[in-house]
Amino acid sequence: MIEFETIIGLEVHVQLNTKTKIFCSCPTSFGEEPNKNVCPVCLGLPGALPTLNQEAVKKAVSFAKAINASVNQNSIFARKNYFYPDLPKAYQISQFEIPIVGKGWLEIALEDNGTTKQRKIGITRAHLEEDAGKNIHDGKISKVDLNRACTPLLEIVSEPDMRNSNEAVAYLKKLHSIVRFLEISDANMQEGSFRCDANVSIRPKGEDKLYTRVEIKNLNSFRFIQKAIEYEVERQIEAWESGHYDDEVYQETRLFDTTKGVTKSMRGKEESADYRYFPDPDLLPVFIPEQLLREGENIPLMPDEKKALYIQQYGLKEYDAGVITSSLEMVRYFEEMVAVGASPKGAVRWLSVELLGKLKGDVGVESSPVNAKTLAELVKYTENDTISGKSAKEILDILLTEGGNIDEIIERKGLKQVNDDSAILNIIHEILTQNADKVTEYKAGKDKLLGFFVGQVMKNAKGVNPAKVNTLLLEQLKK
């Protein structure tokens, strides 16, 4: 039986968060009334001339720096010709022969039998282009909203280096994290700011030949990307094994039906020659001056660098540092907790375990009812023994469901820990006196009775510090 290898390459479209569109001054705001954010340039009206948005160029340079890529200081824009209702000019301004970002790479981490393995995924290029509009199909009527037309995109094309859906998702998550850390895009997948086309093919293991690739278009969630790739691989393998590969697998664009979990044929896939690329005569060749290059290359620490810093600076475990640096929102929340006085290790535990474990559905820390300052205060109260860890969990539940003030909740619920040695000793003496026979048994070697004494003290002294009880009990039992 033939064993197959999967070949996956991804094209990711990242909407850059410039205030205006790439070739005109229309705003890029999302959710506006249809066809409100348009002008003669993005509508492609005769005589309207495009002007390149410098901020989009700067953001592309930042991305190049983050993925170890070269920047083409000289690049050109081309016209990519095709007719579709959401493309008013009947061509898209894109880059073909000389993209702004050349070859680069990023590293992904994969779990394999309990160990983490690193893989380098090549990036062929990243080029600037304008987005198309949006077709809206309503029964027998189709409408076109051109608000998105001319919005700046950075199209990132990977090498066909991924061999399964897990690697593809790991690559996409890493890419998503990078553009968020760079703050060049909000990368909101639901709004289409970060979407992916997957090119999938198979071949018998051991062969170098690349067989027919199928493009799966406009995937906008990590879960659907994984399912779409897995279905398509299975479809192609079944076609090969049944002897119908050439009939059923051909170069085409397919869509993923999220309800049925299958890919469906959309249209034949064009070759680059079909687009009749030629340099855009309305745009001069792009030259990036040295100052703009320096500004673009001045980027913040990327996720892997943040992770290494937390391990070195705060002594965090590699796994914990990885959880914290998994998103920009987690990093911001964690760093604010530390800035207002929570210990780094306490902040990690209460953020990644306690808070995330209690947030429901798709609610992330950025939408948490409990902000970083409040959670840091709760951590500090446990670390200075004002309240116990158990009480802190109870308070967190109240904060998440009802809101409120930590000090007020502690007072109302009587959760403040008793740390006064004399008060605890009085209770211990009383318990030991009442249970003199068990004290005798303990001293005779029945060590398990220590748990009984601790329990009795805790029962009779609400809010007492368990660690202090344990220490003082042992001291008294030795006398």
C-alpha positions as CSV (number, residue, x, y, z in Angstrom):
1,M,0.0,0.0,0.0
2,I,1.3,3.4,-1.0
3,E,2.2,5.8,1.9
4,F,1.6,9.4,1.0
5,E,3.3,12.7,1.9
6,T,1.3,15.9,2.1
7,I,2.7,19.2,0.6
8,I,1.2,22.4,2.0
9,G,1.9,26.0,1.1
10,L,-0.1,28.9,2.5
11,E,-0.9,32.4,1.2
12,V,-2.0,34.7,4.0
13,H,-3.7,38.0,3.4
14,V,-3.1,40.4,6.3
15,Q,-5.1,43.7,6.3
16,L,-2.7,46.5,7.5
17,N,-4.2,48.8,10.1
18,T,-3.4,52.1,8.3
19,K,-6.0,54.8,8.9
20,T,-6.5,55.3,5.2
21,K,-6.5,53.0,2.1
22,I,-3.4,52.1,0.2
23,F,-3.9,54.3,-2.8
24,C,-6.4,56.9,-1.6
25,S,-7.4,58.8,1.5
26,C,-10.7,56.9,2.2
27,P,-10.9,55.5,5.8
28,T,-10.4,51.8,6.4
29,S,-12.9,51.6,9.3
30,F,-14.9,48.3,9.6
31,G,-18.6,48.0,9.8
32,E,-19.6,51.2,8.0
33,E,-22.7,51.7,5.9
34,P,-22.2,49.9,2.6
35,N,-20.3,51.9,-0.1
36,K,-19.7,54.8,2.3
37,N,-15.9,54.7,2.4
38,V,-15.3,55.1,-1.3
39,C,-14.0,57.7,-3.8
40,P,-13.1,58.0,-7.5
41,V,-9.7,56.2,-6.9
42,C,-11.0,53.1,-5.2
43,L,-14.0,53.0,-7.5
44,G,-11.6,53.1,-10.5
45,L,-13.3,56.0,-12.2
46,P,-11.5,57.4,-15.3
47,G,-8.9,60.0,-14.6
48,A,-8.5,59.2,-10.9
49,L,-4.9,58.5,-10.0
50,P,-3.6,56.3,-7.1
51,T,-1.0,57.6,-4.5
52,L,0.9,55.1,-2.4
53,N,0.3,55.2,1.4
54,Q,3.8,55.5,3.0
55,E,2.6,53.9,6.2
56,A,1.7,50.7,4.4
57,V,5.3,50.5,3.1
58,K,6.7,51.1,6.6
59,K,4.6,48.3,8.1
60,A,5.8,45.9,5.3
61,V,9.4,46.7,6.2
62,S,8.6,45.9,9.9
63,F,7.3,42.6,8.9
64,A,10.4,41.8,6.8
65,K,12.6,42.5,9.9
66,A,10.4,40.1,12.0
67,I,10.7,37.2,9.6
68,N,14.5,37.5,8.9
69,A,13.7,38.6,5.3
70,S,15.4,41.0,2.9
71,V,13.7,44.3,1.8
72,N,13.8,45.3,-1.8
73,Q,14.5,49.0,-1.5
74,N,13.3,49.3,-5.1
75,S,10.1,47.6,-6.0
76,I,7.3,48.1,-8.5
77,F,3.5,47.7,-8.6
78,A,1.7,45.8,-11.3
79,R,-1.8,45.4,-12.6
80,K,-3.3,41.9,-12.1
81,N,-6.1,41.7,-14.6
82,Y,-9.3,39.8,-13.9
83,F,-13.0,40.6,-14.0
84,Y,-15.1,40.1,-11.0
85,P,-18.0,42.1,-9.6
86,D,-16.2,43.2,-6.5
87,L,-13.2,44.6,-8.4
88,P,-14.4,47.9,-9.9
89,K,-11.3,48.6,-12.1
90,A,-11.3,45.0,-13.5
91,Y,-7.7,44.8,-12.3
92,Q,-6.0,44.7,-8.9
93,I,-3.0,46.8,-8.1
94,S,-0.5,44.3,-6.7
95,Q,3.2,43.4,-6.9
96,F,4.6,40.6,-9.1
97,E,8.2,40.6,-10.3
98,I,9.7,42.7,-7.5
99,P,7.9,42.4,-4.2
100,I,8.7,44.7,-1.3
101,V,9.7,41.7,1.0
102,G,12.0,39.0,-0.2
103,K,12.8,35.5,1.1
104,G,12.5,35.0,4.9
105,W,11.6,32.3,7.4
106,L,10.1,31.7,10.8
107,E,10.3,28.9,13.3
108,I,7.4,26.8,14.6
109,A,7.3,24.6,17.7
110,L,5.6,21.2,17.5
111,E,4.9,18.7,20.3
112,D,6.1,15.2,19.5
113,N,5.8,12.5,22.2
114,G,6.2,14.9,25.0
115,T,9.2,16.8,23.5
116,T,9.1,20.1,21.6
117,K,10.6,20.1,18.2
118,Q,11.5,23.3,16.2
119,R,10.9,23.5,12.4
120,K,11.9,26.2,10.1
121,I,9.3,27.3,7.5
122,G,10.4,29.3,4.5
123,I,8.6,32.4,3.3
124,T,9.0,33.0,-0.4
125,R,7.8,36.7,-0.4
126,A,5.4,39.2,1.0
127,H,4.0,41.9,-1.3
128,L,1.7,44.9,-0.9
129,E,-1.6,45.0,-2.8
130,E,-5.1,46.4,-2.6
131,D,-8.1,44.4,-1.4
132,A,-11.2,43.9,-3.4
133,G,-14.8,44.7,-2.3
134,K,-17.3,42.2,-0.9
135,N,-20.1,40.4,-2.7
136,I,-23.2,39.9,-0.7
137,H,-25.6,37.2,-2.0
138,D,-29.2,37.5,-0.8
139,G,-31.4,34.9,-2.4
140,K,-31.6,35.7,-6.1
141,I,-30.1,39.2,-5.6
142,S,-26.3,39.9,-5.4
143,K,-25.0,43.1,-4.0
144,V,-21.5,44.7,-3.9
145,D,-20.1,46.6,-1.0
146,L,-16.9,48.4,-2.0
147,N,-15.9,49.8,1.4
148,R,-13.1,47.3,1.5
149,A,-11.9,48.0,-2.0
150,C,-8.4,49.5,-2.0
151,T,-7.7,48.5,1.7
152,P,-4.0,47.7,2.1
153,L,-3.1,44.0,2.2
154,L,0.2,42.3,2.8
155,E,0.1,38.9,1.1
156,I,2.5,36.5,2.7
157,V,3.5,33.5,0.5
158,S,5.1,30.5,2.2
159,E,7.3,27.8,0.7
160,P,5.6,24.4,0.4
161,D,7.3,23.3,3.6
162,M,4.4,22.1,5.7
163,R,3.7,18.4,5.8
164,N,0.4,18.2,7.8
165,S,-2.4,20.3,9.1
166,N,-0.8,20.6,12.5
167,E,2.2,22.3,11.0
168,A,0.0,24.6,8.9
169,V,-1.9,25.7,12.0
170,A,1.3,26.2,14.0
171,Y,2.7,28.3,11.2
172,L,-0.5,30.4,10.9
173,K,-0.7,31.0,14.7
174,K,3.0,32.1,14.7
175,L,2.3,34.4,11.8
176,H,-0.8,35.8,13.5
177,S,1.2,36.4,16.7
178,I,4.0,38.2,14.8
179,V,1.7,40.7,13.0
180,R,-0.2,41.3,16.3
181,F,3.1,41.9,18.2
182,L,4.3,44.2,15.5
183,E,0.9,46.0,15.7
184,I,0.6,46.3,12.0
185,S,-2.8,44.6,11.9
186,D,-5.5,43.7,14.3
187,A,-5.5,40.3,12.5
188,N,-9.2,39.8,13.4
189,M,-10.1,36.6,11.5
190,Q,-13.9,37.1,11.9
191,E,-13.7,40.5,10.2
192,G,-11.4,39.2,7.4
193,S,-8.3,41.0,8.6
194,F,-6.3,37.8,8.6
195,R,-7.4,35.2,6.1
196,C,-5.7,32.3,4.4
197,D,-5.6,30.4,1.1
198,A,-4.2,26.8,1.4
199,N,-2.4,25.1,-1.5
200,V,-2.6,21.3,-0.9
201,S,-1.2,18.4,-2.8
202,I,0.0,14.8,-2.1
203,R,2.7,12.6,-3.5
204,P,4.0,9.1,-2.7
205,K,6.6,9.2,0.1
206,G,10.1,9.3,-1.2
207,E,9.3,11.2,-4.5
208,D,10.5,14.7,-5.2
209,K,8.0,15.5,-7.9
210,L,5.2,18.0,-7.1
211,Y,1.8,16.8,-8.2
212,T,-1.4,18.9,-8.9
213,R,-2.1,21.4,-6.1
214,V,-5.5,22.5,-5.2
215,E,-6.2,25.9,-3.6
216,I,-8.7,26.2,-0.8
217,K,-9.8,29.8,-0.7
218,N,-10.6,32.3,2.1
219,L,-10.3,30.3,5.3
220,N,-10.7,32.5,8.3
221,S,-10.4,30.3,11.5
222,F,-7.6,28.0,12.7
223,R,-10.1,25.2,13.2
224,F,-11.6,25.4,9.7
225,I,-8.2,25.7,8.2
226,Q,-7.2,22.4,9.9
227,K,-10.4,20.6,8.9
228,A,-10.3,21.9,5.3
229,I,-6.7,20.6,4.8
230,E,-7.4,17.3,6.4
231,Y,-10.5,16.7,4.2
232,E,-8.7,17.8,1.0
233,V,-5.8,15.4,1.7
234,E,-8.2,12.6,2.3
235,R,-10.1,13.4,-0.9
236,Q,-6.9,13.4,-3.0
237,I,-5.6,10.1,-1.5
238,E,-9.0,8.4,-2.1
239,A,-8.9,9.6,-5.8
240,W,-5.3,8.3,-6.2
241,E,-6.2,4.9,-4.6
242,S,-9.3,4.5,-6.7
243,G,-7.5,5.3,-9.9
244,H,-9.3,8.5,-10.6
245,Y,-6.7,11.0,-9.6
246,D,-6.3,12.7,-13.0
247,D,-10.1,13.0,-13.3
248,E,-10.9,14.3,-9.8
249,V,-7.7,16.3,-8.8
250,Y,-6.9,19.2,-11.1
251,Q,-5.7,22.7,-10.6
252,E,-8.7,24.5,-9.3
253,T,-9.9,26.8,-6.5
254,R,-12.2,25.2,-3.9
255,L,-14.2,26.5,-1.0
256,F,-14.7,24.9,2.4
257,D,-18.3,24.2,3.5
258,T,-18.0,24.7,7.2
259,T,-21.4,23.0,7.9
260,K,-20.7,19.8,6.0
261,G,-16.9,19.8,6.6
262,V,-16.1,19.3,2.9
263,T,-14.3,21.3,0.1
264,K,-16.3,22.1,-3.0
265,S,-15.2,23.2,-6.5
266,M,-15.5,26.9,-7.0
267,R,-13.6,27.6,-10.3
268,G,-10.6,26.6,-12.3
269,K,-7.3,28.0,-11.0
270,E,-5.6,30.6,-13.2
271,E,-1.9,30.6,-14.0
272,S,0.1,33.8,-13.6
273,A,0.0,34.3,-17.4
274,D,-3.8,34.5,-17.3
275,Y,-3.6,37.6,-15.1
276,R,-1.6,39.5,-17.8
277,Y,0.6,41.3,-15.2
278,F,2.2,44.5,-16.4
279,P,3.7,47.5,-14.5
280,D,1.1,49.9,-13.4
281,P,1.6,53.1,-15.5
282,D,-0.1,55.3,-12.9
283,L,2.4,54.4,-10.1
284,L,6.1,55.3,-10.1
285,P,8.6,52.5,-9.1
286,V,8.9,52.5,-5.3
287,F,12.1,53.6,-3.7
288,I,12.4,53.3,0.1
289,P,14.6,56.0,1.6
290,E,17.1,55.0,4.3
291,Q,15.2,56.9,7.0
292,L,12.0,55.0,6.3
293,L,13.9,51.7,6.3
294,R,15.4,52.5,9.7
295,E,11.9,53.5,11.1
296,G,10.4,50.3,9.8
297,E,13.1,48.1,11.1
298,N,12.8,49.5,14.7
299,I,10.4,46.8,15.9
300,P,9.4,45.6,19.4
301,L,10.4,42.2,20.8
302,M,8.8,39.3,19.0
303,P,7.1,36.4,20.8
304,D,10.2,34.1,20.9
305,E,12.3,37.0,22.2
306,K,9.8,37.8,24.9
307,K,9.7,34.2,25.9
308,A,13.5,34.0,26.3
309,L,13.4,37.3,28.2
310,Y,10.8,36.0,30.7
311,I,12.7,32.7,31.2
312,Q,15.9,34.6,31.9
313,Q,14.6,37.7,33.8
314,Y,11.8,36.1,35.8
315,G,12.9,32.5,36.0
316,L,9.7,31.2,34.4
317,K,9.5,27.7,33.1
318,E,9.6,27.4,29.3
319,Y,6.0,26.2,29.1
320,D,4.7,29.0,31.3
321,A,6.6,31.6,29.3
322,G,5.2,30.1,26.1
323,V,1.6,30.4,27.4
324,I,2.1,34.1,28.4
325,T,3.7,35.0,25.0
326,S,1.0,33.2,23.0
327,S,-0.8,36.5,22.4
328,L,-0.1,40.2,22.7
329,E,-3.1,40.5,25.0
330,M,-1.6,37.9,27.4
331,V,1.8,39.7,27.4
332,R,0.1,43.1,28.1
333,Y,-2.0,41.7,31.0
334,F,1.0,39.8,32.5
335,E,3.3,42.8,32.3
336,E,0.8,45.1,33.9
337,M,0.3,42.6,36.8
338,V,4.1,42.6,37.4
339,A,4.3,46.4,37.1
340,V,1.8,46.9,39.9
341,G,3.5,44.5,42.3
342,A,2.5,40.9,41.6
343,S,5.4,38.4,41.6
344,P,6.1,37.1,38.1
345,K,5.4,33.5,39.1
346,G,2.3,34.4,41.0
347,A,1.1,36.4,38.0
348,V,1.7,33.5,35.6
349,R,-0.3,31.1,37.8
350,W,-3.3,33.3,38.5
351,L,-3.4,34.5,34.9
352,S,-2.8,31.3,32.9
353,V,-4.4,28.8,35.3
354,E,-7.0,30.5,37.5
355,L,-8.3,33.3,35.4
356,L,-8.2,31.6,32.0
357,G,-9.7,28.5,33.5
358,K,-12.7,30.5,34.6
359,L,-13.3,32.6,31.5
360,K,-16.1,31.1,29.4
361,G,-16.3,30.5,25.7
362,D,-14.2,32.6,23.5
363,V,-13.7,35.4,26.1
364,G,-10.0,36.3,26.2
365,V,-8.1,38.3,28.8
366,E,-8.7,41.5,26.9
367,S,-12.4,41.1,27.5
368,S,-12.1,39.7,31.1
369,P,-14.3,41.4,33.7
370,V,-11.3,41.3,36.0
371,N,-8.5,43.6,34.9
372,A,-4.8,43.1,35.4
373,K,-4.6,45.6,38.3
374,T,-7.3,43.8,40.2
375,L,-5.9,40.3,39.7
376,A,-2.5,41.6,40.7
377,E,-4.0,42.9,43.9
378,L,-5.5,39.5,44.6
379,V,-2.1,37.8,44.0
380,K,-0.4,40.2,46.4
381,Y,-3.0,39.5,49.1
382,T,-2.2,35.7,48.8
383,E,1.5,36.3,48.8
384,N,1.5,38.5,52.0
385,D,-0.9,36.0,53.7
386,T,-3.7,38.5,54.0
387,I,-6.0,35.8,52.5
388,S,-5.5,32.1,51.7
389,G,-5.3,30.7,48.2
390,K,-8.7,29.1,48.7
391,S,-10.3,32.4,49.7
392,A,-8.6,34.1,46.7
393,K,-10.3,31.6,44.4
394,E,-13.7,32.4,46.0
395,I,-13.1,36.1,45.6
396,L,-12.1,35.7,41.9
397,D,-15.4,33.9,41.3
398,I,-17.3,36.8,42.9
399,L,-15.3,39.3,40.9
400,L,-16.1,37.5,37.6
401,T,-19.8,37.1,38.3
402,E,-20.8,40.1,40.4
403,G,-17.8,42.5,40.2
404,G,-17.0,44.5,43.3
405,N,-14.0,45.6,45.4
406,I,-11.6,43.0,46.8
407,D,-11.3,44.7,50.3
408,E,-15.1,44.9,50.5
409,I,-15.5,41.2,49.6
410,I,-12.9,40.2,52.1
411,E,-14.7,42.2,54.9
412,R,-18.2,41.0,53.9
413,K,-17.2,37.4,53.7
414,G,-14.8,37.4,56.7
415,L,-12.0,36.0,54.6
416,K,-9.1,37.9,56.2
417,Q,-6.5,35.4,57.5
418,V,-5.6,35.4,61.2
419,N,-1.8,35.7,61.3
420,D,-1.4,36.8,65.0
421,D,0.6,34.1,66.7
422,S,-0.9,34.6,70.1
423,A,-4.5,34.3,68.8
424,I,-3.6,31.1,67.0
425,L,-1.7,29.7,70.0
426,N,-4.7,30.2,72.3
427,I,-6.9,28.1,69.9
428,I,-4.1,25.4,69.7
429,H,-3.8,25.1,73.5
430,E,-7.5,24.7,73.8
431,I,-7.6,22.0,71.1
432,L,-4.6,20.1,72.6
433,T,-6.1,20.3,76.1
434,Q,-9.5,18.9,74.9
435,N,-7.7,16.1,73.1
436,A,-5.0,15.1,75.7
437,D,-5.4,11.4,74.8
438,K,-4.7,12.0,71.2
439,V,-1.6,14.2,72.1
440,T,-0.3,11.1,74.0
441,E,-0.9,8.9,71.0
442,Y,0.9,11.4,68.7
443,K,3.9,11.5,71.0
444,A,3.9,7.7,71.0
445,G,4.5,7.7,67.2
446,K,1.1,8.2,65.7
447,D,2.2,11.0,63.3
448,K,-1.0,11.0,61.2
449,L,-2.8,12.7,64.1
450,L,-1.2,15.9,63.1
451,G,-3.8,16.3,60.3
452,F,-6.5,15.8,62.9
453,F,-5.1,18.7,65.1
454,V,-4.7,21.0,62.1
455,G,-8.3,20.3,61.0
456,Q,-9.7,21.0,64.5
457,V,-7.8,24.3,64.7
458,M,-8.9,25.4,61.2
459,K,-12.5,24.4,62.1
460,N,-12.4,26.6,65.3
461,A,-10.6,29.5,63.8
462,K,-12.1,30.9,60.6
463,G,-9.6,32.7,58.4
464,V,-6.5,31.3,60.2
465,N,-3.4,30.9,58.1
466,P,-2.9,27.1,57.5
467,A,0.9,27.3,57.1
468,K,1.2,29.1,60.4
469,V,-1.1,26.7,62.2
470,N,1.1,23.8,61.0
471,T,4.3,25.4,62.2
472,L,2.9,26.5,65.6
473,L,1.2,23.1,66.2
474,L,4.5,21.2,65.6
475,E,6.3,23.5,68.0
476,Q,3.6,22.9,70.8
477,L,3.5,19.2,70.2
478,K,7.3,19.0,70.8
479,K,7.0,20.5,74.2
